[in-house]
Amino acid sequence: MQTVIFRDLGLMEYQDAWTYQENLFAQIIAQKMSNREAQERATQATKNYLLFCEHPPVYTLGKSGSEKNLLISKEELSENNIGYFPINRGGDITFHGPGQLVGYPILDLDNFFTDVHKYLRLLEEAIILTLADFGLVGERYPGYTGVWLDASHPEKARKICAMGVRCSRWVTMHGFALNVSTNLDYFNQIVPCGISNKAVTSMEKECVKKIEMQLVKERLKAHFQQLFECMLQSENYSLVTN
């Protein structure tokens, strides 16, 4: 059974979290390359990580997205203290902010399975099972990644969890963003995920009651362990990325 190091980064600026991810990602790839060059000499196992955090208000645009889906000007972003980052994940534009559980799995898929499609489906399943713990029926929407409610009724379908990942040499980064108690007004200033005719929702809006973020984290961690057949080893967040 693989060990995955779990770190809760708390509320962290997007740039800081991105840099933190990139450092871990680079270390894993460097270790893989070193192992390959070692051939018959002793090698060192690659590490795996799962990071949780929340971000101050920020829009991120995936490499396949269009800046036209940002509906406000750069000046308005600055005036309202909203960050904006074109980044190296898949997908289009989305919002991150307080009350949203952001998960960044940085995994060496050679330790699990070398199948990105399966990886994305398992991430979705972890969210679906977590939503079920709170009485919500999460579903996949054909043709799109992420998790939706009422996906089988296109006129009512609304997205509750966005996903966008990067994978290089079978090492992953970026991940998912589950709306727990997110201020959904921010989504009115973008075309979320580049999909113009679908609403965005949150767990609190659907449950019509307060949802404890810590409980969501614990349930999601449990489902992640089960689905990826791994053991999460909790560590305190540290600026030292090793």
LOKOLPA-262089 format. One record per atom (N, C-alpha, C, O): residue in one letter; x, y, z negated. Coordinates in steps of 0.05 Angstrom, whole numbers, plus 32768, in hexadecimal, padded with zeros to 4 digits. Atoms other than C-alpha are relative to their C-alpha. Example, Ala and Ser with C-alpha at 12.3 -4.5 7.8 and 13.67 -1.06 7.14 Angstrom:
A80127FE88000 A80F67FA67F64 A801280188000 A802780187FF3 S7FF07FE88001 S81117FEB7F71 S7FF180167FF2 S7FFB802C7FEE 
END
This chain:
M80117FE88000 M800080008000 M801280198000 M8024801C7FF0 Q7FF07FE87FFD Q801C80438015 Q7FFA80147FE9 Q7FE380157FDF T80047FEB8013 T8026807B7FE2 T7FFE801B800F T800F80208021 V80037FE57FF5 V800E80C17FF5 V800280147FEA V7FF380137FD6 I7FFC7FEC8015 I802780FB7FCC I7FEA80158003 I7FE680218018 F80167FED8000 F7FEC81287FB9 F800880197FF1 F801280187FDB R7FFB7FE6800D R7FF681727FAA R7FE980138005 R7FE08017801C D80157FEC7FFE D7FC081A57F9C D800E801B7FFF D801980237FEA L7FF27FE67FFE L7FDC81E87FB3 L7FF080187FF5 L7FFA802E7FF4 G80107FEA800B G7FA282117F97 G7FF980148016 G7FF8800D802E L80067FEB7FEC L7F9182537FB9 L801B800A800B L802B80147FFB M7FE67FFA7FF4 M7FCA82607FE9 M7FFC800F801B M7FEB8007802B E80007FF17FE6 E7FD682928022 E80047FEC8016 E80147FD98014 Y7FFE80137FEA Y7FCF826F8065 Y801C7FFD800A Y80257FE6800E Q7FE580027FF6 Q80158280807C Q80127FEF7FEE Q80227FDF7FF7 D7FF080108014 D80338263803C D7FFA7FE28003 D800C7FD28002 A8008801D7FFE A800B82228044 A800A7FF4801A A80127FDD801B W7FF7800A7FE6 W801D821C808D W801E7FFB7FFF W80287FE68009 T7FE480048003 T80678225807D T80067FE87FEF T80187FD87FF5 Y7FFD80178012 Y806181F28045 Y7FFC7FE6800F Y800B7FD3800D Q800680177FEF Q804181C08075 Q80177FFB8013 Q80207FE48016 E7FEC80037FEB E807581CD80AB E801A7FF47FF4 E80277FE48001 N7FE8800A800C N80AE81BF807A N7FFE7FE27FFA N80117FD37FFF L8004801D8006 L8091817C8063 L80007FF0801A L800C7FDB801C F8002800D7FE6 F8081816A80AB F801C7FFC800C F80227FE78016 A7FE580017FF4 A80C8817A80C2 A80127FEC7FF1 A80227FDE7FFD Q7FF080138010 Q80E681528088 Q7FF97FE38007 Q800B7FD28009 I8008801B7FF9 I80BE8114809A I800B7FF8801C I80167FE2801F I7FF680067FE5 I80D1811880E4 I801E7FFD7FFF I80297FEB800C A7FE380038003 A811A812380D1 A80087FE57FF5 A801B7FD97FFD Q7FFB801A800C Q811880E580A6 Q7FFB7FE98014 Q800A7FD58015 K800680147FEC K80F880BD80DE K80177FFE8014 K80207FE8801C M7FEA80007FED M812F80D2810E M801A7FF57FF4 M80287FE68001 S7FE8800B800D S816580C280DB S7FFD7FE27FFE S80117FD38001 N8005801D8001 N8146807D80D1 N80057FF2801B N80107FDC801C R7FFC800B7FE6 R81468071811B R801E7FFE8008 R80277FEA8013 E7FE380007FFA E818F80848122 E80107FEC7FEE E80257FE37FF6 A7FF280128013 A81A2805880E6 A80017FE4800A A80147FD58004 Q8001801B7FF5 Q818E8019810B Q80027FEB7FEA Q7FEF7FE87FDB E7FFF80168014 E81A77FE080DF E8009800A7FE5 E80097FFA7FD2 R7FF87FF6801A R81BF800D80A7 R7FE780067FEF R7FD180057FF9 A80177FFB8013 A8194801D806A A7FF080188009 A7FFB802C8011 T80117FEA7FF9 T815980498078 T7FEF80087FE7 T7FEE7FFA7FD4 Q80107FF68016 Q812C8073804B Q7FE38004800A Q7FDF8010801F A801C7FFE7FF8 A80E0806E804E A7FF7801D8002 A7FFF802E7FF2 T800B7FE57FFE T80BB80AB8066 T7FEA80057FEC T7FDC7FF27FE4 K80147FF98014 K808E80D08036 K7FE68008800E K7FE6800F8026 N801A7FF87FF6 N804480DF803F N7FF480147FEB N7FF980117FD3 Y800B7FEB8012 Y801E811B8022 Y7FE280058006 Y7FDA8002801D L801B7FF57FFD L7FD781338017 L7FFF80197FF0 L800380197FD7 L80017FE6800D L7FD1817D8007 L7FE3800A8000 L7FD580098014 F801A7FF28002 F7F91819F7FEE F8006801D7FFA F801980247FEC C7FFE7FE38007 C7F8981EB7FEC C7FE7800F8008 C7FD580048015 E80137FED7FF5 E7F5C82267FF7 E80108018800A E8027801C8001 H7FF27FE97FF5 H7F6F8264801F H7FF080197FFB H7FD880187FFB P800E7FE67FFD P7F5F82AE801A P7FF58001801C P7FFE7FF2802E P800D80007FE6 P7F3382C18056 P801480028017 P802580148018 V7FEE80017FE9 V7F5682B08097 V7FF37FF08017 V7FE47FDD8013 Y8008800F7FE8 Y7F45829B80DE Y80197FF4800D Y802E8000800E T7FEA800D7FF2 T7F7182688101 T7FF67FF6801B T7FE07FEC801E L800780077FE4 L7F71825A814C L80127FEA8009 L802B7FEC800A G7FF080177FF6 G7F8782168166 G800B8005801C G80038017802A K7FF17FFB7FE7 K7FB4820F81A2 K7FEF7FFC8019 K7FF68006802E S801280037FE9 S7F7A81FA81CF S7FE980147FFF S7FD680128010 G80167FED8003 G7F4D823381B8 G8003801A8010 G8018801E801D S80007FE77FF2 S7F3B827681D6 S7FFD80177FEC S7FEB80167FDB E80027FE98012 E7F4682B981B3 E7FE6800F8004 E7FDE801F7FF3 K801A7FF47FFB K7F0482CF81D2 K7FEC7FF77FEB K7FD780047FE7 N8013800A8014 N7EE382A6819B N8004800E7FE5 N7FF580097FD2 L7FFE7FEE8017 L7EFC82D98168 L7FF080198008 L7FF78027801A L80137FEC7FF7 L7EC3830B816A L8004801C7FF3 L7FF5802E7FF8 I7FF97FE6800B I7EE383448142 I801C80078008 I802C7FF6800F S7FE67FF67FF8 S7F1F836F8150 S80167FFB7FEC S80107FF57FD4 K7FEA80038012 K7F6483698132 K7FFF80167FEA K800780127FD3 E80037FEA8013 E7F5783AD8111 E7FEC7FF97FEA E7FF07FFF7FD3 E801480088013 E7F18839280F0 E800A7FEA7FED E80047FE97FD5 L7FF380158011 L7F3F835580D7 L8010800E7FEB L800F80067FD3 S7FEF7FF38013 S7F71838380B6 S7FF080107FEC S7FF7800F7FD4 E80117FF08012 E7F3C83B18099 E7FF27FEF7FEB E7FEE7FF87FD4 N800F80118012 N7F1983768079 N80127FEB7FF3 N80087FD87FE6 N7FEC8012800D N7F5983538061 N7FFB7FE28008 N7FFC7FD17FF7 I8004801B7FF6 I7F4C8316808D I80197FF98011 I802080088023 G7FE980087FF1 G7F8982F080A7 G7FF87FF4801B G7FE07FEC801F Y8005800D7FE6 Y7F8F82D580EE Y801A7FF3800A Y802F8000800B F7FE8800E7FF8 F7FBF82A08107 F7FF97FED8018 F7FE97FDB8015 P800080147FEB P7FC5827D814B P80147FEA7FF7 P802B7FF17FF0 I7FEF8015800C I7FE182398135 I80027FE88013 I7FF67FE78028 N7FF980167FEF N7FFA81F78150 N7FF07FE67FFA N7FFA7FD07FFE R801180178002 R7FC081C98140 R7FED7FFF8018 R7FED80118028 G801580027FEC G7F8A81B0816F G7FE8800F7FF8 G7FE680197FE2 G801A7FF28006 G7F4581CF8174 G8001801E8006 G801480288011 D80047FE47FFA D7F2C82168179 D800280117FE7 D8013800B7FD6 I7FFE7FED8017 I7F1F824D8146 I7FEF7FF77FE9 I7FD97FEC7FED T801080068018 T7F07824280FF T800880147FEA T801B80237FED F7FFB7FEF8017 F7F04826680BD F80087FF07FE7 F7FFD7FDA7FE3 H7FF9800B801A H7F258255807B H7FFC80167FEB H8002802D7FF0 G80037FEC8016 G7F1382778039 G7FFA7FF27FE6 G7FF77FDA7FE5 P8006800B801B P7F05826E7FEF P7FE67FF08001 P7FD37FF7800F G801780118001 G7ED382377FE0 G80007FEB8016 G7FED7FDB8018 Q7FFD80157FEC Q7EEB820D801A Q80187FEE7FF9 Q802E7FF87FF3 L7FEB80138006 L7F1381CE800C L800F7FF98019 L80047FEC802C V7FEF80067FE9 V7F4C81CA803E V80137FEA7FF8 V80207FEA7FE4 G7FEE80178005 G7F7281898043 G80147FFD8017 G800D7FFE802E Y7FEA80037FED Y7FB581808065 Y800E7FE57FFB Y80207FE47FEB P7FF180198002 P7FCA8137806C P801980018012 P80178007802A I7FE780007FF1 I801381348081 I800A7FE37FFD I80197FDC7FEB L7FFB801D8001 L801A80EA8090 L80117FF78017 L80108001802D D7FF2800E7FEB D804A80BF80B6 D7FEE7FE88008 D7FED7FD47FF9 L801380157FF8 L8018809580DC L800D7FE58006 L7FFF7FD18007 D7FF280197FFE D804E806180E7 D7FFD7FF07FE6 D80017FD77FE6 N8004800D8019 N80408051809E N7FE47FF57FFD N7FDD7FE67FEB F801C80078002 F7FF6804680AC F7FF77FF2801A F7FF47FD9801A F8009800A7FE6 F7FE1803D80F5 F800780168014 F8004802E800E T7FF97FEC7FEC T7FF7805F8135 T7FE980048013 T7FE97FFA802A D80197FFC7FF1 D7FB28076814D D7FF4801A7FF7 D7FE8801B7FE2 V800A7FE58008 V7FA080C0814B V7FE180007FFF V7FD5800D7FEE H801D80018000 H7F5780B1815D H7FF67FF37FE6 H7FE47FFE7FD9 K8008800D8019 K7F5180828122 K800680127FE8 K7FF680147FD5 Y7FF97FED8015 Y7F7480B580F6 Y7FEA80157FFC Y7FE1801A7FE6 L80157FEB8001 L7F4080EB8107 L7FE67FF47FF6 L7FD880017FE6 R8019800C8009 R7F0680BB80FD R80017FF97FE2 R7FEC7FFC7FD5 L7FFE8006801D L7F2080A780B8 L7FFE801A7FF0 L7FF1801A7FDB L80037FE6800E L7F2680F080A4 L7FE380087FFF L7FD880117FEB E801D7FFA7FFF E7EDE80FB80BB E7FF17FEE7FEC E7FDF7FF77FDE E800E80128011 E7EC880BD8095 E800480077FE2 E7FF280047FD2 A7FFB7FF8801B A7EE980D68055 A7FEE80177FF8 A7FE380187FE2 I80127FEA8005 I7EC08116805B I7FE37FF67FFE I7FD47FFF7FED I801C800B8000 I7E8080F0806C I7FFA7FF27FE6 I7FE47FF67FDB L8005800E801A L7E8780C4802E L7FFF80137FE9 L7FF0800F7FD6 T80017FEB8015 T7E9681018003 T7FE5800E8000 T7FDA80137FEA L801A7FF37FFE L7E588124801C L7FEA7FEF7FF5 L7FD77FF87FE8 A80148013800A A7E2F80E6800D A7FFF7FFF7FE1 A7FEA7FFB7FD6 D80008000801D D7E4580EA7FC4 D7FF080187FF5 D7FE880177FDE F800F7FE88008 F7E20812D7FC2 F7FE58000800D F7FD78015800D G801B80027FF4 G7DE281147FE6 G7FFD800C801C G7FE780108025 L80017FF57FE6 L7DF58130802A L80077FEB8015 L80197FDB8010 V7FFB80137FEB V7DF48108806B V8012800C8015 V8008801A8027 G7FED7FF77FEC G7E3281198093 G80017FEE8017 G7FFE7FD58014 E800080107FE7 E7E37810280DB E8016800B8013 E801F80218010 R7FEF7FF77FEA R7E6581058117 R7FEE800B8017 R7FD88001801B Y800E7FF57FEA Y7E4F812F8152 Y800F7FF8801A Y80267FFF801D P7FF2800A7FE8 P7E5F810D8195 P800F8016800F P8003802A8016 G7FF07FED7FF1 G7E97813181B9 G800F80147FF0 G801F80247FFB Y7FF27FEC8012 Y7EAF815A817D Y800C7FF27FE8 Y80027FDD7FDF T7FF680098019 T7EDB814D8142 T7FF2800F7FE9 T7FE480227FEE G800C7FF48017 G7EC6815F80FC G7FE77FF27FF6 G7FE07FDD8001 V8018800D800B V7E88814F80D3 V7FE980148000 V7FEC802C7FFB W80187FF07FFC W7E42816880DE W7FE97FF67FEF W7FE97FDF7FE6 L80198008800B L7DFD816680BF L7FEB80018016 L7FEC80138027 D801580017FEB D7DC1815380EB D800C7FFE801B D8001800B802E A7FF380027FE6 A7DF081418123 A7FEE7FF38015 A7FF17FF8802D S8012800D7FED S7DBA81168143 S7FE980128009 S7FD9800A801A H80147FED7FF8 H7D8D8153814A H800F801A8009 H8013802C7FF9 P7FEF7FEA7FF6 P7DB581848176 P7FF5801C7FF8 P8005802E7FF4 E800B7FE58006 E7D8581BE8167 E800580077FE3 E8003801F7FDC K7FFC7FFB801D K7D9381B7811C K801D7FFB7FF7 K802380007FE0 A7FE580098008 A7DDB819E811D A801080187FF5 A8010802E8001 R7FEF7FEB800C R7E0A81C780F0 R80197FF37FF5 R80187FDD7FE9 K7FE6800B8007 K7E5381BD80E1 K800780077FE3 K8003801E7FDA I7FF97FFC801C I7E6B81B48099 I801E7FFC7FFC I802880057FE7 C7FE380058003 C7EB3819E80A4 C800E8001801C C80077FF2802E A7FF17FFE7FE7 A7EE381B480DB A801A7FF07FFD A80247FEC7FE7 M7FE7800F8000 M7F21818C80EF M801180088017 M8007800E802D G7FED7FFB7FEB G7F5F819A8117 G801B7FF77FF6 G80247FFE7FE0 V7FE7800C8009 V7FA181758114 V801680048015 V8011800A802C R7FE980027FEF R7FE681738131 R800D7FE57FFA R800E7FDC7FE3 C7FF180198005 C800C8131813B C80187FFF8013 C80158002802B S7FE780027FF1 S8054812A8152 S80107FE97FF4 S80157FE87FDC R7FF180188008 R807D80E9814F R7FF07FF17FEA R7FFC7FE57FD8 W8013800E8012 W804080CC812A W8000800C7FE4 W7FF97FFF7FD1 V80037FF28019 V8046810080F2 V7FEB80158003 V7FEA80248017 T80177FEE7FFE T8008812980E4 T800380197FEF T801380197FDC M80037FE88011 M7FFA816F80C9 M7FE6800E8007 M7FD880068019 H801A7FF38000 H7FC081A080C2 H7FEB7FEB7FF7 H7FF37FD77FEB G80138013800B G7F7F817C80B3 G7FE380098001 G7FD8800D8017 F801D7FFB8001 F7F38818C809C F7FFA80177FEE F800A801F7FDD A800A7FEA8011 A7F1081C5807D A7FE37FFB7FFA A7FD17FFE800B L801B80068008 L7ED281B28056 L7FF480177FF1 L7FFF80217FDD N800D7FE9800D N7EA281EA8044 N7FF17FF67FE8 N7FDC7FE97FEA V800E80078019 V7E8F81E17FFB V7FEF80177FF7 V7FD680157FF6 S80107FE88008 S7E7A82277FE5 S800A80188010 S8009802F8006 T7FF47FEB7FEE T7E98824F801F T7FEC80168006 T7FD480108009 N80117FEA7FF7 N7E7D82948030 N7FFD7FFD801F N80108002802E L800580077FE4 L7E5E82818073 L7FFE80198012 L7FFE8016802A D80027FE77FF0 D7E5882CA808A D801880038012 D8016800F8027 Y7FE87FFD7FF0 Y7E9F82C780A2 Y7FFF7FF1801B Y800C7FF9802E F8002800F7FE7 F7E8B829480D8 F7FF080108015 F7FF18009802C N800E7FEF7FEC N7E5F82CA80F8 N801280118011 N800A801C8025 Q7FED7FF07FF2 Q7E9D82ED810F Q80127FF18013 Q80257FFB801F I7FF280117FED I7EB682B38139 I7FEC7FEE800E I7FD57FEC8006 V801080167FF5 V7E9B827D8167 V800D7FE77FF4 V80217FDD7FFF P7FF28016800F P7EAB82448136 P80067FE88011 P7FF57FDC801E C7FF680177FF1 C7ED5820E8157 C7FF98003801E C7FFA7FEF802D G80067FFB7FE4 G7EC2822E819A G7FE57FF68008 G7FDF7FF48020 I801B800B7FFB I7E7B82138194 I7FEB80167FFA I7FE7801D7FE3 S80107FE88004 S7E4A824C819F S7FE47FFC7FF6 S7FD8800F7FEC N801D80048006 N7E07822C8191 N7FFB7FEE7FE8 N7FE67FE27FE5 K800380118017 K7E138207814F K800680107FE7 K8019801F7FE6 A7FFC7FF28019 A7E0D82208108 A80167FF27FEF A801E7FDC7FF4 V7FED800A8014 V7E3F821780CF V7FF280007FE5 V7FE280137FDF T800D8001801A T7E2A82038089 T80147FF87FEA T802C7FF47FF0 S7FEE80088016 S7E4681F18044 S7FF17FED7FEE S7FD87FEA7FF0 M800C80138012 M7E3981BE800E M7FED800F7FED M7FD780057FE8 E80127FF28012 E7E1C81F27FDF E7FE7800A800D E7FD180098002 K80187FF87FF1 K7DED820D8014 K7FED7FE98003 K7FD57FEC8000 E801180177FFB E7DD381C88023 E7FF57FF47FE7 E7FDE7FEB7FE6 C800A800C801A C7DCE81B07FDB C7FF080147FF0 C7FE3800C7FDD V800E7FEA800E V7DB281F37FC3 V80077FFF7FE2 V7FF680027FD1 K7FF68000801C K7DDC81EF7F84 K801E80038001 K802B7FFF8015 K7FE37FFD8002 K7E2281FC7F6C K800E7FE58002 K80057FD17FF5 I7FF080187FFD I7E5581C77F80 I801B80057FF4 I802980187FFC E7FE67FFD800C E7E9381BE7F56 E80167FF68013 E80177FDF801B M7FEB80067FED M7ED081C17F83 M80117FE87FF6 M80197FD78006 Q7FEF8016800B Q7EF881937F54 Q7FF37FE58005 Q80027FD2800A L800E80197FFC L7EC3815D7F5A L80027FF7801D L80067FE08023 V7FFD80077FE3 V7EC581617FA6 V801C7FF68006 V801F7FE28014 K7FE480097FFC K7F11815B7FA4 K80047FE37FF6 K80107FD38004 E7FFC801B800B E7F0E811D7F78 E7FF27FEB8011 E7FFE7FD58016 R800E80147FF0 R7EDA80FA7FA3 R800E7FFD801B R80117FE68025 L7FF280017FE7 L7F00810B7FE3 L801A7FF07FFE L80217FE1800F K7FE7800F8005 K7F4180F17FC6 K7FFB7FE27FFE K800A7FD28009 A8006801C8004 A7F2080B07FB3 A7FF97FF3801B A80037FDC8021 H8007800B7FE6 H7F0380A57FF9 H80197FFF8013 H801C7FED8022 F7FE880007FF0 F7F4580B8801A F80127FE87FF9 F801C7FDA800B Q7FF180188008 Q7F6980837FF1 Q7FF57FE6800A Q80037FD58014 Q800D80187FF7 Q7F36804F8003 Q80047FFC801E Q800B7FE68027 L800080037FE3 L7F35805D804D L801C7FFC800B L80207FED801F F7FE480027FF6 F7F8080658057 F80107FEA7FF1 F80277FE67FF6 E7FF48016800F E7F8E802B8027 E801B80097FF4 E80307FFC7FF9 C7FE87FF5800B C7FC080558001 C7FFB80077FE2 C7FE580057FD8 M80027FF6801C M7FCE806E7FBA M800A801C7FFF M802080228007 L7FF87FE48003 L7FCF80B87FAC L801080047FE6 L80087FFB7FD1 Q7FEE7FFB8017 Q800880CD7F7E Q8000801E7FFC Q800D802D800B S80037FE48004 S7FF881117F61 S801A800D7FF6 S802780027FE4 E7FE97FF08008 E803081447F5B E7FF8801D7FFE E7FE78026800D N80057FE48002 N802F818C7F45 N800C800E8018 N802080068023 Y7FF67FF07FE9 Y803881BF7F7D Y801A800C7FF8 Y801D80177FE2 S7FE67FF48004 S807E81D77F84 S800A800C801A S800480028030 L7FF57FF47FE8 L80A182057FB5 L80157FEF800C L801C7FF28024 V7FEC80127FF5 V80D481CE7FBD V7FF17FEB8010 V7FE17FDB8005 T800F80117FEF T80BA81A67FF8 T80107FE68006 T801A7FE2801B N7FF3801A7FFC N80D881617FED N7FF07FEA7FF3 N7FF77FD37FF4 
END
